[in-house]
């Protein structure tokens, strides 16, 4: 199962583009940044929950069109950790309810990283055979997405603010999965990033 974090404000991009939402900005092929990220993630997992702010209705509509379940999370305004916690709580509740879609592992991706290859998502999931947490490694640098075993959902659901899962990774360690995919390090931060050549 997947989590797509799509609740960031993208203030730098907005400041440089007249207030545009970077997740709705078109890539050279015309697809919105968030749509491309969602499509790659959905190619590797059965179900994706996308976390968005309640005021991001246009973004929510794009992600629903791509096939994501959209979770409007008010706490997402607090930062990435809070967004991840909201999604983890959603999946934890699915497991508690005995739903068929309850995950054994969860792949967490960022909506502003549209260049990750679908096969890289799958490779990171496969890397969990050695650890409860796995992430890709490109040219010596750890990237995204990050995969978590479902046993960690309660700890993920307890996250707050902007911290994300760094402390949890320190406690549990992680398996690094070597990849030749530069997309695991590339995000959209400014309008110039939309056209940047592949590293």
C-alpha positions as CSV (number, residue, x, y, z in Angstrom):
1,X,0.0,0.0,0.0
2,X,1.1,3.6,-0.5
3,X,1.1,7.0,1.1
4,X,1.6,10.1,-1.1
5,X,2.4,13.2,0.9
6,X,0.9,16.1,-0.9
7,X,0.1,18.6,1.8
8,X,3.2,20.9,1.6
9,X,2.8,24.6,1.0
10,X,5.5,24.9,-1.7
11,X,6.1,28.5,-0.6
12,X,9.4,29.0,-2.5
13,X,7.9,27.8,-5.7
14,X,4.8,30.0,-5.2
15,X,7.0,33.0,-4.4
16,X,8.8,32.6,-7.7
17,X,5.8,31.8,-9.8
18,X,3.2,34.3,-8.9
19,X,1.5,32.1,-6.3
20,X,1.2,28.8,-8.4
21,X,0.9,25.5,-6.6
22,X,4.0,23.4,-7.5
23,X,2.1,20.2,-7.3
24,X,-0.3,21.3,-10.0
25,X,2.4,22.8,-12.2
26,X,2.8,21.0,-15.6
27,X,5.9,19.0,-16.4
28,X,7.2,19.2,-20.0
29,X,4.8,16.5,-21.1
30,X,1.9,18.4,-19.7
31,X,1.1,16.2,-16.7
32,X,0.9,17.8,-13.3
33,X,3.8,17.2,-10.9
34,X,1.5,15.4,-8.3
35,X,-0.2,13.4,-11.0
36,X,3.1,12.0,-12.3
37,X,4.2,11.1,-8.7
38,X,0.9,9.4,-8.0
39,X,1.0,7.4,-11.3
40,X,4.5,6.1,-10.6
41,X,3.5,5.0,-7.0
42,X,0.3,3.4,-8.2
43,X,2.2,1.3,-10.7
44,X,4.0,-0.4,-7.7
45,X,1.2,-0.7,-5.1
46,X,-2.5,-1.5,-5.1
47,X,-3.9,1.4,-3.1
48,X,-2.5,4.9,-2.5
49,X,-3.8,7.3,0.2
50,X,-2.8,10.9,-0.7
51,X,-2.7,13.4,2.1
52,X,-3.7,16.9,1.2
53,X,-4.7,20.1,3.1
54,X,-8.5,20.8,3.2
55,X,-8.0,23.9,1.1
56,X,-6.4,22.0,-1.7
57,X,-9.5,20.9,-3.6
58,X,-8.1,21.2,-7.1
59,X,-5.1,19.1,-6.1
60,X,-7.5,16.6,-4.5
61,X,-9.5,16.3,-7.7
62,X,-6.3,15.6,-9.7
63,X,-5.2,12.9,-7.4
64,X,-8.6,11.3,-7.3
65,X,-8.6,11.2,-11.1
66,X,-5.3,9.4,-10.9
67,X,-6.9,6.7,-8.7
68,X,-5.7,7.8,-5.2
69,X,-7.9,7.8,-2.1
70,X,-7.6,11.4,-0.9
71,X,-7.3,12.1,2.8
72,X,-8.1,15.7,3.7
73,X,-6.1,16.2,6.9
74,X,-6.4,19.5,8.8
75,X,-3.3,18.6,10.8
76,X,-1.3,18.4,7.6
77,X,-0.8,22.2,8.0
78,X,1.6,21.4,10.8
79,X,4.2,19.7,8.6
80,X,5.3,16.5,7.0
81,X,5.3,14.5,10.2
82,X,1.7,15.4,10.9
83,X,0.8,14.4,7.3
84,X,2.5,11.1,7.6
85,X,0.8,10.5,11.0
86,X,-2.6,11.1,9.5
87,X,-2.1,8.6,6.7
88,X,-0.5,6.0,9.1
89,X,-3.5,6.4,11.4
90,X,-5.8,5.8,8.4
91,X,-4.0,2.6,7.4
92,X,-3.8,1.5,11.1
93,X,-7.6,1.9,11.4
94,X,-8.0,-0.2,8.2
95,X,-6.0,-3.0,9.8
96,X,-8.0,-2.8,13.1
97,X,-11.2,-3.0,11.1
98,X,-10.0,-6.1,9.4
99,X,-10.3,-4.5,5.9
100,X,-8.9,-6.5,3.0
101,X,-6.8,-3.5,2.0
102,X,-4.9,-3.4,5.3
103,X,-1.2,-3.2,4.5
104,X,1.6,-5.5,5.5
105,X,4.0,-2.7,4.4
106,X,3.6,0.9,3.4
107,X,5.6,2.8,0.8
108,X,5.8,6.6,1.5
109,X,6.4,8.9,-1.4
110,X,6.5,12.7,-1.8
111,X,4.2,14.3,-4.3
112,X,6.9,16.8,-5.5
113,X,9.2,14.0,-6.7
114,X,7.7,13.0,-10.0
115,X,10.8,11.4,-11.6
116,X,11.0,8.3,-9.5
117,X,10.6,5.2,-11.7
118,X,7.9,2.8,-10.9
119,X,10.4,-0.1,-10.8
120,X,12.3,1.9,-8.2
121,X,9.3,1.9,-5.9
122,X,9.0,-1.8,-6.4
123,X,12.7,-2.3,-5.7
124,X,12.5,-0.4,-2.4
125,X,9.5,-2.6,-1.3
126,X,11.6,-5.7,-2.1
127,X,14.4,-4.4,0.0
128,X,12.2,-4.8,3.1
129,X,13.2,-8.5,3.2
130,X,16.2,-7.4,5.3
131,X,14.7,-4.7,7.5
132,X,11.4,-3.1,8.7
133,X,12.4,0.1,6.9
134,X,14.0,0.5,3.4
135,X,15.0,3.4,1.2
136,X,16.9,3.9,-2.1
137,X,20.5,4.8,-2.3
138,X,21.8,6.7,-5.4
139,X,25.5,7.6,-5.7
140,X,26.0,7.3,-2.0
141,X,23.0,9.5,-1.0
142,X,19.7,8.2,0.6
143,X,16.6,9.2,-1.2
144,X,12.8,8.6,-1.4
145,X,10.5,6.7,-1.2
146,X,10.8,5.1,2.2
147,X,9.0,1.8,2.9
148,X,7.8,0.8,6.4
149,X,6.6,-2.5,7.8
150,X,3.0,-2.3,9.1
151,X,4.3,-3.0,12.6
152,X,5.5,0.6,12.7
153,X,2.2,2.2,11.9
154,X,1.5,3.1,15.5
155,X,4.9,4.9,15.8
156,X,4.2,6.6,12.5
157,X,0.8,7.7,13.7
158,X,2.4,9.4,16.7
159,X,4.6,11.7,14.6
160,X,4.1,15.4,14.9
161,X,5.1,18.6,13.1
162,X,7.9,18.8,10.5
163,X,10.2,16.1,12.0
164,X,9.0,13.3,9.7
165,X,10.2,9.8,10.4
166,X,13.9,10.6,11.0
167,X,13.8,9.6,14.7
168,X,12.0,6.4,13.9
169,X,14.6,5.5,11.3
170,X,17.4,6.2,13.8
171,X,15.7,3.8,16.3
172,X,15.0,1.0,13.9
173,X,17.6,1.4,11.2
174,X,17.0,0.8,7.6
175,X,18.0,-1.2,4.6
176,X,19.5,0.9,1.8
177,X,18.6,-0.3,-1.7
178,X,21.1,0.6,-4.4
179,X,19.5,2.1,-7.5
180,X,20.6,3.9,-10.7
181,X,17.5,6.1,-10.6
182,X,18.4,9.8,-10.0
183,X,14.8,10.5,-9.5
184,X,15.0,9.4,-5.9
185,X,16.9,12.6,-5.1
186,X,15.1,15.1,-7.4
187,X,12.2,17.2,-6.2
188,X,10.5,20.3,-7.5
189,X,11.5,23.3,-5.4
190,X,11.4,26.2,-8.0
191,X,9.9,26.6,-11.5
192,X,13.3,26.0,-13.0
193,X,13.2,22.4,-11.6
194,X,10.3,21.5,-13.9
195,X,12.6,21.6,-16.9
196,X,15.8,20.4,-15.4
197,X,17.5,17.5,-17.3
198,X,17.7,14.1,-15.7
199,X,20.8,13.9,-13.5
